[in-house]
Amino acid sequence: MQHVFYLLLKRLRAPIITIISVYAISIVGFVLIPGQDDQGNVWRMDFFHAFYFVSFMGSTIGFGEVPYAFTTGQRMWATLSIYATVISWLYSMGTIFSLFQDQNYQRLSRRTRFINQVNRICEPYYLICGFGATGSRVAHLLDKHNIPSVIIESKLKVINELETTEIGQKLPSLCADASDPDALKIAGIDNDLCVGVLALTIDDQTNLAIAINSKLVKPDRLVISGTQSKATTGNLASFGTDTILDPFEIFADHLMLMLKEPYKHLIYDVFVNPHHNVWASPHQNTEGSWVICGYGRFGRALEKEFLKHDIPHTFISTDPRGYKAPPGTVHGTGTEAPTLIEAGIESALGVIAGTDNDADNLSIIITARDLKPDLITVARQNVRTNKPVFKAANVNLIMEPGRIVANEVYMRIRTPLLTECFSLIRKRDEASTRALLHRIANAMGEQELDAWTLNIDEQKSPAITEAIAEGRKVGLNALEMDPRNRDRALPAVALMLKRGHDSLLVPPPETGLQKGDQILYCGQDQAEQHMGWIMRDHNTLRYIQTGQVGPDGLLWHWLKTRRDQARGTK
């Protein structure tokens, strides 16, 4: 606010002095020039009447001559004063309007408004640095579940567009370089309510600076960062960044999961991408060679996975020597039929258009399909606004770097146990994974699948912790009954039970709960609400376990305790 007021007073200093001077001279003139009362006597206007007359005269309201009709001299002075005050006001108003249009003033005003908005946040929030394809999707996902966030974005155009949207009216946003420590400070990087920092800009050095600043201020705070190179990945890891996400490595890993262990990928897909459209069924033949167009970061990530699983593949690159492509790489872009034929497209299982140009990728897909219509097609989408075009091209699988990173970030924020759960699922065989997928599908029904974590502690589940303290066993199945009808199961599946350092995948329903347990559930969001009811309400838990319904509340609970104590005394 000091900066805004300083700039305001600095720019308005001359207009204010001008108005004060004109008004002062006009008032003094009316006091000195003699007038005449209604009796014809000489009368001089006092300062109050002079100030009153100049006030409405200068504002062009024009109430008339007060308190008596003016003499010729007074009217001459009034005429001069009218022009002087009007001109001074025009000059002042012009200066004010030009100030409001000044970029520095607008920047400082936004900065002040941003600081006030951040200071008004009274619950845990996340600081999102970068509002591109990744940051915007993360912000929308967090807002969907009423999780506050604060935005720092370097492009003013993006901030202006954000402020006109519904989500932009809720989220504090600042146009600044996210690597600037001052910008991070006013965004609350040293605030205890800032529980996580998401470095999602497109510049690795900026992400590195954000991670360093956050870890230096609060080493234990969650920091998630995107990365564009292996060198930056190493630097981020050295500063203790909790999660480093490379979209190309993530996609390559899940593409291989699709080909080799489709049921495991289906489970991952229904959580991370609820509106999924899987191109390969578990019974589809996925054995064969692949043609990969483009050998950059994406190509190297694919090569690593393809070599690990001994899948034959051929690269097409515009500069095989410059990119240090593997032997056998075909020179070209892949948009020409001869290049694809030379790479073996006619005998290939699929083609991956992985260049950094969306037009080339679409051209590769169309040309490859003309040569072999039954190809599995995978395309990299670089620009978010091109999504309708890729959708119209009927590409089997679209690789969107921003969406991949955003989904991973949101999963680690919303349900951190999902990451550990997926790791355990990948160690299982496909048969047991298939059975788990069927259980999840039955719980999901026609609604979108959700995942949540239940904590057994005094704050989140007082009814259960008190029952455990009294020596009563509370099984996992107690959480899975409908509190409105205990004979009906809730649409939810227990995926994992975490107790201390041990994790149990798909725990049996009769598993007894202990204080400190964390249970990862999936299912319909209404099930989470009903489980919360069971965990907090003593009467509901009693009904679930015994089928008995009785009065409840603090008073009844206190009376019951007193009665039990009295019986124990007797």
C-alpha positions as CSV (number, residue, x, y, z in Angstrom):
1,M,0.0,0.0,0.0
2,Q,2.9,2.4,0.7
3,H,4.1,1.9,-2.9
4,V,0.6,2.7,-4.3
5,F,0.1,5.7,-2.2
6,Y,3.6,7.0,-2.9
7,L,3.0,6.7,-6.7
8,L,-0.5,8.3,-6.3
9,L,0.7,11.3,-4.3
10,K,3.7,11.7,-6.6
11,R,1.6,11.9,-9.8
12,L,-1.1,14.0,-8.2
13,R,1.2,16.5,-6.4
14,A,1.0,19.1,-9.1
15,P,-2.8,18.9,-9.7
16,I,-3.5,19.0,-6.0
17,I,-1.2,22.1,-5.5
18,T,-2.9,23.7,-8.6
19,I,-6.4,23.2,-7.2
20,I,-5.5,24.4,-3.7
21,S,-3.8,27.5,-5.1
22,V,-6.7,28.4,-7.4
23,Y,-9.2,27.9,-4.6
24,A,-7.2,29.9,-2.1
25,I,-6.7,32.8,-4.5
26,S,-10.4,32.8,-5.4
27,I,-11.5,32.7,-1.8
28,V,-9.1,35.5,-0.8
29,G,-10.4,37.6,-3.7
30,F,-14.1,37.2,-2.6
31,V,-13.1,38.2,1.0
32,L,-11.2,41.3,-0.2
33,I,-13.6,42.6,-2.9
34,P,-16.4,44.6,-1.2
35,G,-20.0,43.7,-1.8
36,Q,-23.4,45.3,-0.9
37,D,-26.2,44.0,1.3
38,D,-29.9,44.4,0.7
39,Q,-29.9,47.8,2.4
40,G,-27.3,49.2,0.1
41,N,-24.5,49.1,2.8
42,V,-21.0,47.9,2.1
43,W,-20.7,44.3,3.0
44,R,-17.6,42.0,2.9
45,M,-17.9,38.2,2.5
46,D,-16.3,36.2,5.3
47,F,-14.1,33.2,4.7
48,F,-16.9,30.7,5.3
49,H,-19.2,32.2,2.7
50,A,-16.3,32.7,0.3
51,F,-15.3,29.0,0.6
52,Y,-19.0,27.9,0.3
53,F,-19.5,29.9,-2.9
54,V,-16.2,28.8,-4.5
55,S,-16.9,25.2,-3.7
56,F,-20.2,25.0,-5.6
57,M,-18.9,27.4,-8.3
58,G,-15.8,25.3,-9.0
59,S,-17.8,22.2,-9.3
60,T,-20.2,24.0,-11.8
61,I,-23.2,23.3,-9.6
62,G,-24.2,27.0,-9.5
63,F,-26.6,27.7,-6.6
64,G,-26.5,31.4,-7.2
65,E,-25.0,34.5,-5.6
66,V,-24.9,34.3,-1.8
67,P,-25.9,35.8,0.6
68,Y,-26.6,38.9,-1.4
69,A,-26.5,39.8,-5.1
70,F,-23.0,40.4,-6.3
71,T,-21.6,43.8,-7.3
72,T,-19.9,44.2,-10.6
73,G,-16.5,43.7,-9.1
74,Q,-17.6,40.5,-7.4
75,R,-19.1,39.2,-10.7
76,M,-15.9,40.0,-12.6
77,W,-13.9,38.0,-10.0
78,A,-16.4,35.2,-10.1
79,T,-16.1,35.0,-13.9
80,L,-12.3,34.7,-13.6
81,S,-12.6,32.2,-10.8
82,I,-15.0,30.0,-12.8
83,Y,-12.6,29.6,-15.7
84,A,-9.6,29.1,-13.3
85,T,-11.3,26.4,-11.2
86,V,-12.8,24.5,-14.2
87,I,-9.4,24.4,-15.9
88,S,-7.7,23.2,-12.8
89,W,-10.3,20.5,-12.4
90,L,-9.9,19.4,-16.0
91,Y,-6.2,19.2,-15.5
92,S,-6.5,17.2,-12.4
93,M,-9.1,14.8,-13.8
94,G,-6.9,14.2,-16.9
95,T,-3.9,13.4,-14.6
96,I,-6.0,11.0,-12.6
97,F,-7.3,9.2,-15.7
98,S,-3.8,8.9,-17.2
99,L,-2.6,7.6,-13.8
100,F,-5.2,4.8,-13.8
101,Q,-4.0,3.8,-17.2
102,D,-0.4,3.8,-16.2
103,Q,1.2,0.3,-16.3
104,N,3.2,0.9,-13.1
105,Y,0.1,2.0,-11.2
106,Q,-1.9,-1.0,-12.5
107,R,1.0,-3.4,-11.6
108,L,1.2,-1.9,-8.0
109,S,-2.5,-2.0,-7.6
110,R,-2.7,-5.6,-8.6
111,R,0.3,-6.4,-6.3
112,T,-1.5,-4.7,-3.4
113,R,-4.7,-6.5,-4.1
114,F,-2.9,-9.8,-4.3
115,I,-1.1,-9.3,-1.0
116,N,-4.5,-8.5,0.7
117,Q,-6.1,-11.6,-0.8
118,V,-3.2,-13.9,0.3
119,N,-3.4,-12.4,3.8
120,R,-7.1,-13.2,4.0
121,I,-6.5,-16.9,3.4
122,C,-7.1,-18.7,6.7
123,E,-6.7,-22.3,5.7
124,P,-3.9,-24.4,4.1
125,Y,-3.2,-23.6,0.5
126,Y,-0.9,-24.4,-2.4
127,L,1.4,-22.0,-4.3
128,I,1.2,-22.7,-8.0
129,C,4.1,-21.1,-10.0
130,G,3.2,-21.1,-13.7
131,F,-0.3,-21.1,-15.1
132,G,0.2,-22.9,-18.4
133,A,-1.4,-26.1,-19.4
134,T,-0.2,-27.9,-16.3
135,G,-0.7,-25.1,-13.7
136,S,-4.2,-24.3,-15.0
137,R,-5.4,-27.9,-14.8
138,V,-4.0,-28.3,-11.3
139,A,-5.7,-25.1,-10.2
140,H,-9.1,-26.3,-11.6
141,L,-8.7,-29.7,-10.0
142,L,-7.9,-28.2,-6.6
143,D,-10.8,-25.7,-6.9
144,K,-13.1,-28.6,-7.7
145,H,-12.4,-30.0,-4.2
146,N,-12.4,-26.6,-2.5
147,I,-8.6,-26.6,-1.9
148,P,-7.3,-23.0,-2.0
149,S,-4.3,-22.1,-4.2
150,V,-2.3,-19.0,-5.1
151,I,-1.0,-18.3,-8.6
152,I,2.2,-16.7,-9.8
153,E,2.5,-16.3,-13.6
154,S,5.0,-14.3,-15.6
155,K,2.8,-13.5,-18.6
156,L,0.4,-10.6,-18.1
157,K,-1.9,-11.8,-20.9
158,V,-2.5,-15.1,-19.0
159,I,-3.3,-13.2,-15.7
160,N,-5.8,-10.9,-17.6
161,E,-7.5,-13.9,-19.1
162,L,-7.5,-15.7,-15.7
163,E,-9.2,-12.8,-14.0
164,T,-12.2,-12.9,-16.3
165,T,-12.9,-16.6,-15.5
166,E,-14.9,-18.0,-12.6
167,I,-11.9,-19.6,-11.0
168,G,-9.8,-16.5,-11.5
169,Q,-12.2,-14.5,-9.3
170,K,-11.5,-16.9,-6.4
171,L,-7.7,-17.4,-6.7
172,P,-5.2,-14.7,-5.8
173,S,-3.0,-14.2,-8.9
174,L,0.2,-12.2,-9.4
175,C,2.0,-11.3,-12.6
176,A,5.7,-11.7,-11.7
177,D,8.8,-13.8,-12.2
178,A,8.3,-16.8,-9.9
179,S,12.0,-17.1,-9.4
180,D,12.0,-13.7,-7.7
181,P,12.3,-14.2,-3.9
182,D,10.2,-11.0,-3.3
183,A,7.4,-12.4,-5.4
184,L,7.5,-15.7,-3.6
185,K,7.6,-13.9,-0.2
186,I,4.4,-11.9,-0.8
187,A,2.8,-15.1,-2.2
188,G,3.3,-16.6,1.3
189,I,6.3,-18.9,0.8
190,D,7.2,-18.3,4.4
191,N,3.6,-18.6,5.6
192,D,2.8,-21.7,7.7
193,L,-0.5,-22.0,5.8
194,C,1.3,-22.6,2.5
195,V,1.6,-26.4,2.7
196,G,3.0,-27.0,-0.8
197,V,4.8,-25.3,-3.6
198,L,4.3,-26.4,-7.2
199,A,7.0,-25.3,-9.6
200,L,5.2,-25.8,-13.0
201,T,6.8,-23.2,-15.2
202,I,8.2,-24.1,-18.6
203,D,11.7,-22.9,-17.6
204,D,13.9,-25.4,-15.7
205,Q,16.0,-22.7,-14.1
206,T,12.9,-20.9,-12.7
207,N,11.6,-24.2,-11.3
208,L,15.0,-24.8,-9.7
209,A,15.0,-21.3,-8.1
210,I,11.5,-21.9,-6.7
211,A,12.4,-25.2,-5.2
212,I,15.6,-23.8,-3.6
213,N,13.7,-20.8,-2.1
214,S,11.0,-23.1,-0.7
215,K,13.4,-25.6,0.8
216,L,15.6,-23.0,2.3
217,V,12.6,-21.3,4.0
218,K,10.8,-24.5,5.1
219,P,12.7,-27.7,4.4
220,D,9.8,-30.0,5.4
221,R,7.2,-28.4,3.1
222,L,6.1,-30.3,0.0
223,V,7.7,-29.2,-3.2
224,I,6.7,-30.7,-6.6
225,S,8.5,-29.6,-9.7
226,G,8.3,-30.3,-13.4
227,T,11.5,-30.8,-15.4
228,Q,12.7,-30.5,-18.9
229,S,16.1,-32.0,-18.7
230,K,18.1,-34.7,-16.7
231,A,20.6,-32.0,-15.5
232,T,17.8,-30.1,-13.8
233,T,16.4,-33.3,-12.4
234,G,19.6,-33.9,-10.6
235,N,19.8,-30.4,-9.3
236,L,16.2,-30.5,-8.0
237,A,16.9,-33.8,-6.3
238,S,20.0,-32.4,-4.6
239,F,17.9,-29.7,-3.0
240,G,15.4,-32.1,-1.5
241,T,12.5,-31.6,-4.0
242,D,9.9,-34.2,-2.9
243,T,8.6,-35.1,-6.4
244,I,10.2,-34.4,-9.8
245,L,7.9,-35.1,-12.7
246,D,9.1,-35.7,-16.3
247,P,6.0,-36.1,-18.5
248,F,8.0,-38.0,-21.2
249,E,9.3,-40.6,-18.8
250,I,5.9,-41.0,-17.2
251,F,4.1,-41.4,-20.5
252,A,6.7,-43.9,-21.8
253,D,6.3,-46.0,-18.6
254,H,2.5,-46.1,-18.9
255,L,2.6,-46.8,-22.6
256,M,4.7,-49.9,-21.8
257,L,2.3,-50.8,-19.1
258,M,-0.5,-50.6,-21.6
259,L,1.3,-53.0,-23.9
260,K,2.6,-55.5,-21.4
261,E,0.2,-55.3,-18.4
262,P,-3.0,-53.8,-19.6
263,Y,-5.1,-54.5,-16.4
264,K,-2.6,-52.6,-14.2
265,H,-2.8,-49.7,-16.6
266,L,-6.6,-49.7,-16.6
267,I,-6.6,-49.4,-12.8
268,Y,-4.2,-46.4,-13.0
269,D,-6.2,-44.9,-15.8
270,V,-9.6,-44.9,-14.1
271,F,-8.1,-42.9,-11.2
272,V,-5.9,-40.4,-13.1
273,N,-8.1,-40.1,-16.1
274,P,-11.8,-40.9,-15.2
275,H,-13.0,-40.1,-18.7
276,H,-10.5,-42.5,-20.2
277,N,-10.8,-44.0,-23.7
278,V,-8.6,-47.0,-23.8
279,W,-7.6,-48.1,-27.3
280,A,-6.3,-51.6,-26.3
281,S,-8.3,-54.3,-24.6
282,P,-6.4,-56.8,-22.4
283,H,-7.0,-59.4,-25.1
284,Q,-5.7,-57.4,-28.0
285,N,-2.4,-58.5,-29.6
286,T,0.2,-55.9,-28.7
287,E,3.2,-57.8,-30.0
288,G,5.1,-56.2,-32.9
289,S,7.5,-53.5,-34.0
290,W,7.0,-49.7,-33.7
291,V,7.9,-46.7,-35.7
292,I,8.8,-43.7,-33.6
293,C,9.0,-40.2,-35.3
294,G,11.2,-37.8,-33.4
295,Y,14.3,-38.4,-31.3
296,G,14.4,-35.7,-28.6
297,R,13.6,-36.1,-24.9
298,F,10.4,-37.9,-25.7
299,G,12.2,-40.3,-28.1
300,R,14.9,-41.1,-25.6
301,A,12.4,-41.8,-22.9
302,L,10.6,-44.2,-25.3
303,E,13.9,-45.8,-26.4
304,K,14.7,-46.6,-22.7
305,E,11.4,-48.4,-22.1
306,F,11.4,-50.2,-25.5
307,L,14.9,-51.5,-24.9
308,K,14.1,-52.6,-21.4
309,H,11.2,-54.8,-22.7
310,D,13.0,-56.0,-25.9
311,I,10.4,-54.4,-28.2
312,P,11.6,-53.8,-31.8
313,H,11.4,-50.2,-32.9
314,T,12.8,-47.8,-35.5
315,F,13.3,-44.1,-35.1
316,I,12.8,-41.4,-37.7
317,S,14.8,-38.1,-37.0
318,T,15.5,-34.9,-38.9
319,D,19.1,-35.0,-37.7
320,P,20.1,-38.4,-36.5
321,R,23.8,-37.5,-36.0
322,G,23.0,-34.2,-34.2
323,Y,20.6,-35.8,-31.8
324,K,22.9,-38.9,-31.4
325,A,20.1,-41.2,-32.5
326,P,20.7,-45.0,-32.4
327,P,22.0,-46.9,-35.4
328,G,19.3,-47.7,-38.0
329,T,17.5,-44.3,-37.5
330,V,15.9,-43.2,-40.8
331,H,16.5,-39.6,-41.8
332,G,13.3,-37.5,-42.3
333,T,10.3,-36.2,-40.4
334,G,7.9,-39.1,-41.0
335,T,5.3,-36.9,-42.9
336,E,6.4,-38.5,-46.2
337,A,5.3,-41.9,-47.2
338,P,8.8,-43.1,-48.5
339,T,10.3,-42.3,-45.1
340,L,7.7,-44.3,-43.2
341,I,8.0,-47.2,-45.7
342,E,11.8,-47.2,-45.2
343,A,11.2,-47.4,-41.4
344,G,9.0,-50.5,-41.9
345,I,5.6,-49.0,-41.3
346,E,3.8,-51.6,-43.4
347,S,4.8,-54.4,-41.0
348,A,4.6,-52.3,-37.8
349,L,2.1,-52.7,-35.0
350,G,2.0,-49.0,-34.3
351,V,3.4,-45.5,-34.9
352,I,4.3,-42.8,-32.5
353,A,4.3,-39.2,-33.7
354,G,6.5,-37.6,-31.1
355,T,7.9,-34.4,-32.6
356,D,7.5,-31.0,-31.0
357,N,5.3,-29.8,-33.9
358,D,1.6,-30.6,-33.8
359,A,1.1,-30.1,-37.5
360,D,3.8,-32.6,-38.3
361,N,2.5,-35.1,-35.8
362,L,-1.0,-35.0,-37.3
363,S,0.5,-35.4,-40.8
364,I,2.5,-38.4,-39.6
365,I,-0.6,-40.1,-38.3
366,I,-2.7,-39.5,-41.4
367,T,0.1,-40.6,-43.8
368,A,0.8,-43.7,-41.7
369,R,-2.9,-44.7,-41.7
370,D,-3.0,-44.3,-45.5
371,L,-0.2,-46.9,-45.7
372,K,-1.6,-49.2,-43.0
373,P,-5.2,-48.5,-41.7
374,D,-5.1,-50.9,-38.7
375,L,-2.1,-49.2,-37.1
376,I,-2.1,-48.3,-33.4
377,T,-1.5,-44.5,-33.4
378,V,0.1,-42.5,-30.6
379,A,0.6,-38.7,-31.0
380,R,2.2,-36.0,-28.9
381,Q,0.1,-32.9,-28.5
382,N,2.2,-29.8,-27.7
383,V,-0.4,-27.0,-27.8
384,R,-3.4,-27.3,-25.5
385,T,-5.7,-25.5,-28.0
386,N,-5.1,-28.2,-30.6
387,K,-7.0,-30.8,-28.7
388,P,-10.1,-30.7,-30.9
389,V,-8.0,-31.3,-34.0
390,F,-6.3,-34.4,-32.4
391,K,-9.7,-35.6,-31.3
392,A,-11.1,-35.3,-34.8
393,A,-8.1,-37.3,-36.1
394,N,-9.2,-40.3,-34.0
395,V,-5.7,-40.8,-32.6
396,N,-5.7,-43.9,-30.4
397,L,-3.6,-42.3,-27.6
398,I,-2.7,-38.6,-27.2
399,M,0.3,-37.6,-25.1
400,E,-0.3,-34.2,-23.5
401,P,2.7,-33.3,-21.3
402,G,0.7,-30.7,-19.3
403,R,-2.2,-33.0,-18.5
404,I,0.2,-35.8,-17.5
405,V,2.1,-33.7,-15.0
406,A,-1.1,-32.1,-13.7
407,N,-2.7,-35.4,-13.0
408,E,0.3,-36.7,-11.2
409,V,0.6,-33.5,-9.1
410,Y,-3.1,-33.6,-8.2
411,M,-2.9,-37.3,-7.2
412,R,0.0,-36.6,-4.9
413,I,-1.8,-33.7,-3.2
414,R,-5.3,-35.1,-3.0
415,T,-4.5,-38.8,-2.2
416,P,-0.7,-39.3,-1.6
417,L,-1.3,-43.0,-0.7
418,L,-2.3,-43.7,-4.3
419,T,1.3,-43.5,-5.5
420,E,2.3,-46.2,-3.0
421,C,-0.8,-48.2,-3.8
422,F,0.1,-48.2,-7.6
423,S,3.6,-49.4,-6.7
424,L,2.1,-52.3,-4.8
425,I,-0.3,-53.1,-7.6
426,R,2.5,-53.3,-10.1
427,K,4.0,-56.1,-8.1
428,R,0.9,-58.3,-8.4
429,D,0.1,-60.6,-11.2
430,E,-2.4,-59.7,-13.9
431,A,-5.1,-62.2,-12.6
432,S,-5.3,-60.6,-9.2
433,T,-5.2,-57.1,-10.8
434,R,-8.1,-58.1,-13.0
435,A,-10.2,-59.2,-10.0
436,L,-9.4,-55.9,-8.3
437,L,-10.4,-54.0,-11.4
438,H,-13.8,-55.7,-11.5
439,R,-14.4,-54.8,-7.8
440,I,-13.6,-51.2,-8.6
441,A,-15.9,-51.2,-11.7
442,N,-18.8,-52.6,-9.6
443,A,-18.3,-49.8,-7.0
444,M,-17.9,-47.1,-9.6
445,G,-21.2,-47.8,-11.5
446,E,-22.0,-45.1,-13.9
447,Q,-20.4,-42.3,-11.8
448,E,-16.9,-40.8,-11.8
449,L,-14.5,-42.7,-9.6
450,D,-13.0,-40.8,-6.6
451,A,-10.3,-41.8,-4.1
452,W,-9.8,-40.6,-0.5
453,T,-7.8,-41.4,2.6
454,L,-9.3,-42.0,6.1
455,N,-7.2,-41.3,9.2
456,I,-8.0,-43.1,12.4
457,D,-7.3,-40.4,15.0
458,E,-9.1,-38.4,17.7
459,Q,-9.6,-35.4,15.3
460,K,-10.9,-37.2,12.2
461,S,-12.6,-40.3,13.8
462,P,-13.5,-39.7,17.5
463,A,-16.2,-42.4,17.6
464,I,-13.8,-45.1,16.3
465,T,-10.8,-44.1,18.5
466,E,-13.0,-44.0,21.6
467,A,-14.4,-47.4,20.8
468,I,-10.8,-48.8,20.4
469,A,-9.8,-47.1,23.6
470,E,-12.7,-48.9,25.4
471,G,-11.4,-52.3,24.1
472,R,-14.2,-52.7,21.5
473,K,-13.1,-54.1,18.1
474,V,-14.0,-52.0,15.1
475,G,-13.4,-53.9,11.8
476,L,-12.8,-52.4,8.4
477,N,-16.2,-53.6,7.3
478,A,-17.8,-51.1,9.8
479,L,-16.8,-48.3,7.5
480,E,-18.2,-50.0,4.5
481,M,-21.8,-50.3,5.7
482,D,-24.5,-47.7,4.8
483,P,-25.4,-45.7,8.0
484,R,-28.9,-45.5,6.7
485,N,-29.3,-49.3,6.3
486,R,-26.6,-51.5,7.7
487,D,-27.6,-54.4,5.5
488,R,-26.5,-52.4,2.4
489,A,-22.8,-51.9,1.5
490,L,-21.4,-48.5,0.5
491,P,-20.1,-48.2,-3.1
492,A,-16.5,-48.2,-2.1
493,V,-13.5,-50.5,-2.1
494,A,-10.6,-50.5,0.4
495,L,-7.4,-50.4,-1.7
496,M,-4.7,-50.2,1.0
497,L,-4.3,-50.1,4.7
498,K,-1.1,-48.3,6.0
499,R,-0.1,-49.0,9.5
500,G,3.2,-47.4,10.5
501,H,5.8,-48.4,7.9
502,D,3.7,-51.4,6.7
503,S,1.2,-51.3,3.9
504,L,-1.4,-54.0,3.1
505,L,-3.0,-54.0,-0.3
506,V,-6.7,-54.8,-0.5
507,P,-7.1,-55.6,3.2
508,P,-9.8,-58.1,4.3
509,P,-13.1,-56.5,5.5
510,E,-12.7,-58.1,9.0
511,T,-9.3,-56.4,9.6
512,G,-9.4,-54.7,12.9
513,L,-8.6,-51.0,13.0
514,Q,-6.0,-49.4,15.2
515,K,-5.3,-45.8,16.2
516,G,-3.0,-44.2,13.6
517,D,-4.2,-46.3,10.7
518,Q,-4.6,-44.8,7.2
519,I,-7.0,-46.4,4.8
520,L,-7.1,-45.6,1.1
521,Y,-10.6,-46.0,-0.4
522,C,-12.0,-45.6,-3.9
523,G,-15.6,-45.4,-5.0
524,Q,-18.3,-42.9,-5.3
525,D,-17.9,-39.6,-3.5
526,Q,-21.1,-40.1,-1.5
527,A,-19.5,-43.1,0.2
528,E,-16.8,-40.8,1.6
529,Q,-19.4,-38.6,3.2
530,H,-21.2,-41.6,4.8
531,M,-17.9,-43.0,6.1
532,G,-17.1,-39.6,7.7
533,W,-20.5,-39.9,9.5
534,I,-19.7,-43.3,10.9
535,M,-16.2,-42.2,12.1
536,R,-17.5,-39.1,13.9
537,D,-20.9,-40.1,15.3
538,H,-21.0,-42.5,18.3
539,N,-24.7,-43.4,17.7
540,T,-24.1,-44.2,14.0
541,L,-21.2,-46.5,14.8
542,R,-23.2,-48.2,17.5
543,Y,-26.0,-48.8,14.9
544,I,-23.5,-50.2,12.4
545,Q,-22.0,-52.6,14.9
546,T,-25.1,-53.7,16.8
547,G,-28.1,-52.6,14.9
548,Q,-29.3,-50.6,17.9
549,V,-30.4,-47.0,17.6
550,G,-30.4,-44.8,20.7
551,P,-30.1,-41.2,21.7
552,D,-26.8,-39.5,21.2
553,G,-25.1,-36.2,21.7
554,L,-22.8,-34.6,24.3
555,L,-25.5,-34.6,27.0
556,W,-26.5,-38.2,26.5
557,H,-22.9,-39.3,26.2
558,W,-22.1,-37.6,29.5
559,L,-25.1,-39.2,31.3
560,K,-24.1,-42.6,30.0
561,T,-20.6,-42.2,31.3
562,R,-21.9,-41.1,34.7
563,R,-24.3,-44.1,34.8
564,D,-21.5,-46.5,33.9
565,Q,-19.3,-45.0,36.6
566,A,-22.0,-45.2,39.2
567,R,-22.6,-48.9,38.3
568,G,-18.9,-49.6,38.5
569,T,-18.8,-48.0,42.0
570,K,-21.7,-50.2,43.2
